[in-house]
Amino acid sequence: MRICPLCNGLEEKEPLCRNCRTIMKDHGRTADYLDDYSAYMEIDTMKLFDGDVASLENHLCVHLFFCPVCLHEETQGIQE
């Protein structure tokens, strides 16, 4: 069984914003933002809708990172 190290608190990732070089904040899985109940649905099922067509087969957990200064958002696949 594979788990996401960010979702499970095993690691932290603080990428720098491409625009202003500020440390971006991890806002969790992109699939959690699809609707009110998506955070409670089966993770592998929600990977079909996370914006990365190969996240399920490549064992990636797609996270949303947000810059609090310039409001830039980006997603990154985290290896499970």
GIMO-V30102 format. One line per field, one symbol per residue. ss: DSSP state (H for helix, E for strand, - for the rest). phi: phi as a letter, one per 20 degrees, with the letter a starting at -180 (. if undefined). psi: psi as a letter, one per 20 degrees, with the letter a starting at -180 (. if undefined). A space follows every 50 residues. Layout:
ss: ???
phi: ???
psi: ???
This chain:
ss: ---------------E------E-EEEEEHHHH----HHH--HHHHHHH- ---------EEEEEEE------EEEEEEE-
phi: .ecefffemebcccfeffecmefeeednffffefafdffdegffffffce ncfdfffelddededcefedmfcbdbedfe
psi: pqqphghjjhrqpmqqphgjkqpqppjaphhijgahihijrpghghiijj iohjhghjlqooqppppigijpqqqpppp.
